[in-house]
Amino acid sequence: MLKTINCTVNGRAMELQVDVRESLLDMLRNRLHLTGTKQGCGVGECGACAVLIDGETLDSCIYLAVWADGKDIVSIEGLTGADGSLSDLQQNFVDKGAVQCGFCTPGFVVSATALLEKNPNPSKDEIRRGLSGNLCRCTGYQKILDAVESTADQRRNK
């Protein structure tokens, strides 16, 4: 069964027909070709598919597309500048070597974006808690934590 939804994705208002069983992840990747959001576990455990929905970090693999009706959705693609430039947080992930294979990186960046919007001056423990819904199989997490901490420091010192 199809349902029409209206939502905003990365600042663009959209009207879409979605299958009521379709995940938001599938809608983003297959219909809108926003492939930065990754499918990891498919059950909401790894955070690779994290997006912002009305400012909250949620796993798009377990969020139905029909629930996005009336919502403001931001994927990793929505965090770059209009000219395609990286956000300061994304650049710090690169500069600090926090990208390893890169598969989990979009989810970490989305989660860290939400964390820094809510708490611009997080402690190390608050960063760890803020990213606790994201898993990486390639790293010991230290470079990811360093990138988030560096971004908070740079923003504070502007």
C-alpha positions as CSV (number, residue, x, y, z in Angstrom):
1,M,0.0,0.0,0.0
2,L,1.3,3.4,-1.0
3,K,1.0,6.6,1.0
4,T,1.8,10.2,0.1
5,I,4.1,12.0,2.5
6,N,5.4,15.5,2.7
7,C,8.7,16.2,4.4
8,T,11.8,18.3,4.1
9,V,15.0,16.5,3.3
10,N,18.3,18.4,3.6
11,G,16.3,21.7,3.3
12,R,14.2,20.7,0.3
13,A,10.5,20.3,0.6
14,M,9.3,17.0,-1.0
15,E,6.2,15.1,-1.7
16,L,6.8,11.4,-2.1
17,Q,4.7,8.2,-2.5
18,V,6.1,5.6,-0.2
19,D,5.3,2.0,0.6
20,V,4.0,1.8,4.1
21,R,6.6,-0.9,4.8
22,E,9.5,1.1,3.4
23,S,12.2,2.3,5.8
24,L,13.4,5.8,5.8
25,L,16.9,4.5,4.9
26,D,15.5,2.8,1.8
27,M,13.7,6.0,0.8
28,L,16.8,8.1,1.2
29,R,19.1,5.7,-0.6
30,N,16.8,4.3,-3.3
31,R,14.4,7.0,-4.1
32,L,16.4,10.2,-3.3
33,H,19.8,8.7,-4.2
34,L,21.3,10.0,-0.9
35,T,23.7,7.1,-0.5
36,G,25.9,8.7,2.2
37,T,23.6,7.1,4.8
38,K,24.7,3.5,5.1
39,Q,22.9,0.3,6.1
40,G,24.9,-1.5,8.6
41,C,23.1,-3.9,10.9
42,G,19.5,-3.2,9.7
43,V,18.2,-3.4,13.3
44,G,19.1,-0.1,14.8
45,E,22.2,-1.2,16.7
46,C,25.2,0.2,14.8
47,G,24.3,3.8,13.9
48,A,25.7,3.7,10.4
49,C,22.3,4.9,9.1
50,A,21.9,7.7,11.6
51,V,20.0,10.8,10.4
52,L,18.6,13.9,12.1
53,I,14.8,13.9,12.3
54,D,13.6,17.2,13.7
55,G,17.0,17.6,15.3
56,E,17.1,14.2,17.0
57,T,19.5,11.4,16.0
58,L,17.6,8.4,14.9
59,D,18.5,5.2,13.0
60,S,16.8,5.4,9.6
61,C,16.9,1.6,9.1
62,I,14.1,1.1,11.8
63,Y,12.2,4.3,11.1
64,L,9.4,3.9,8.6
65,A,9.3,6.4,5.7
66,V,5.6,7.1,6.4
67,W,6.6,8.4,9.9
68,A,8.6,11.1,8.1
69,D,5.4,12.9,7.1
70,G,5.7,16.5,8.2
71,K,9.3,16.0,9.5
72,D,12.6,17.8,8.8
73,I,15.2,15.2,7.9
74,V,18.9,15.9,7.6
75,S,21.3,13.2,6.2
76,I,25.0,13.4,6.0
77,E,24.7,15.1,2.6
78,G,22.7,17.9,4.3
79,L,25.7,18.8,6.5
80,T,27.9,20.0,3.8
81,G,27.9,23.6,2.5
82,A,25.9,24.5,-0.6
83,D,29.2,24.4,-2.6
84,G,29.9,20.9,-1.4
85,S,32.5,22.0,1.2
86,L,32.8,20.0,4.3
87,S,31.5,21.2,7.7
88,D,34.1,22.0,10.3
89,L,33.2,18.7,12.0
90,Q,33.6,16.7,8.8
91,Q,37.0,18.4,8.1
92,N,38.1,17.5,11.6
93,F,37.2,13.9,11.0
94,V,39.5,14.0,8.0
95,D,42.3,16.0,9.7
96,K,42.3,13.8,12.8
97,G,42.3,10.5,10.8
98,A,38.9,9.5,12.2
99,V,37.6,8.0,8.9
100,Q,39.4,4.6,8.6
101,C,37.3,2.7,6.1
102,G,34.6,5.4,6.2
103,F,31.6,3.2,6.4
104,C,30.5,4.3,9.9
105,T,31.7,7.8,9.4
106,P,28.4,9.4,8.2
107,G,26.6,8.1,11.3
108,F,29.2,9.3,13.6
109,V,29.2,12.8,12.0
110,V,25.4,13.0,12.2
111,S,25.4,11.9,15.8
112,A,28.3,14.3,16.7
113,T,26.5,17.1,14.9
114,A,23.4,16.6,17.1
115,L,25.6,16.4,20.2
116,L,27.4,19.6,19.5
117,E,24.2,21.4,18.7
118,K,22.7,20.4,22.1
119,N,26.0,20.7,24.0
120,P,28.6,22.9,22.4
121,N,31.1,22.3,25.3
122,P,30.9,18.5,26.0
123,S,33.3,16.8,28.3
124,K,35.1,13.6,27.1
125,D,32.5,11.5,28.9
126,E,29.6,13.4,27.3
127,I,31.2,12.9,23.9
128,R,31.5,9.2,24.5
129,R,27.8,9.0,25.7
130,G,26.7,11.1,22.7
131,L,28.3,8.7,20.3
132,S,27.5,5.5,22.2
133,G,24.8,4.5,19.6
134,N,27.5,4.3,16.9
135,L,29.8,1.4,16.3
136,C,33.1,1.2,14.3
137,R,34.8,-2.0,13.6
138,C,38.1,-0.4,12.3
139,T,39.3,1.9,15.0
140,G,39.7,2.3,18.7
141,Y,37.5,5.4,18.6
142,Q,40.1,7.8,20.0
143,K,40.5,9.6,16.7
144,I,36.8,10.0,16.4
145,L,36.6,11.4,19.9
146,D,39.5,13.7,19.1
147,A,37.7,15.1,16.0
148,V,34.6,15.9,18.0
149,E,36.6,17.5,20.9
150,S,38.7,19.5,18.4
151,T,35.5,20.8,16.7
152,A,34.1,21.9,20.1
153,D,37.3,23.6,21.0
154,Q,37.5,25.4,17.6
155,R,33.9,26.6,17.8
156,R,34.4,27.8,21.4
157,N,37.5,29.8,20.4
158,K,35.9,31.6,17.4
